[in-house]
Amino acid sequence: MRKFAPGLLVTAAFIGPGSVATASVAGVNFGFVLLWALLLSLIATIVLQEMADAWSFLI
């Protein structure tokens, strides 16, 4: 469990209870205009997950 803790913390911070509703409303209102935000958040998520993975090996 110690090796999964940083990754689970990042996941819990990224996905909250209101995320799906907020994303759905934004998608309806803005359409494909906010597609760049999806790309940016995907890159940020990958970077944070890699950092959490590297940090878990130090513990």
N, C-alpha and C positions, 0 to 999 in steps of 0.2 A: 504494500500500500504506500510506502514512503516514496517509491519511484513514480507513482501516479499522481501524487498530491499536487505538484505545481501545474501539471496539465489540467487537472480537474478544477483547480482554482481559476485558471484562465478561461476555461469553458463555462464555468458558473458565472463569471463576470461578463462574458460575452453574450450568453443566452439567458435572458431574464424572462419573467412571466409576460411582460407586455411587448416583447420584441416582435412576436408574430403579428399581433394586431397593429402595431405601429408600422411595421414594414408593409403590411397589406394596405393600410390607408395611404401611405406614401406612394406605393405603387399605383394605386387607383388615381391619386391626384396628379402625379408627375409623370407617369408612364416610363419611357426609356430614358428620360432626361437624367435620372439619377443612376444610370448604369455605371458611371465612373466611380460612384461611392461603393458599389459592390466590389469592383476590382480593387479599390484601395483597402477596403475592409478585409478582403481575402488575403492580400499581401501582408497586411498588419497581423492577421491571425496566424499566418504561416511563420512570420518572424517571431511572434510571441511564443508560439508552440515550440519552435526550435530553441529559443532561449530557455524555456522551461525544461525542455528535454536535456539540454546541456547542463543546466543547474542541478537537475536531479541526480546526475552522476557524481556530483561533488559531495553529496550528502552521505 
